[in-house]
């Protein structure tokens, strides 16, 4: 009988004893690796965290890279979390566009508040419009992709309506008249569409790099911002209104 074996009173060999240290070591080596832990969020904060993750994915990878799974990975949560909060990709995009419109509206309001002269007031909102799009091209892009959005969602509807109201009020100030958001005269509608078309069109050309041909032909050192200011000033005639 070997040294590692002992017999019981009934002649049955007892199993070899192992030390506590050895057993613990074996258990440690057999224990499976811990699964990647998900980022903990307080109740109610996960939805906001998912929207922030979606914005990061959008700005980094573009609209083509924005999927529910990509957002879940970015936020460090289960793949089911975005579906639970937004339903589908359209729901996520719509809520993200609502965030964009709220950011956009805040930037417009802040620019107007900072203006101190009639000229600054006239240029503030259009310049802030372009600046927001340059800083957040991905977000700006989905805000105007109506075919990907669900405007029946209250958050998006309210944020988009607030954006239009800001534009209408700015045009009303320029025309020195009150403009109703619900009923426009033809001239009021034309003024709003003209201003929006110019600013939005310039913004898209700038983001797409389509203004290079014009800028290269201008006096050396002329920036896109200076070109935009000249566009805004060209149709201005008469006395500028005071800031509201």
GITAHU-V500906 format. One line per field, one symbol per residue. burial: 1 if it has 9 or more other C-alpha atoms within 8 Angstrom, else 0. Layout:
# GITAHU-V500906
burial->???
This chain:
# GITAHU-V500906
burial->0000101000000000000000100000000000000000000001101110111011101100110101111110101011100111111111111111110110111011001001011111101111011001111101100001110010011011011111111011110000100001000110110001001011101110001000100000010100111001000000010010
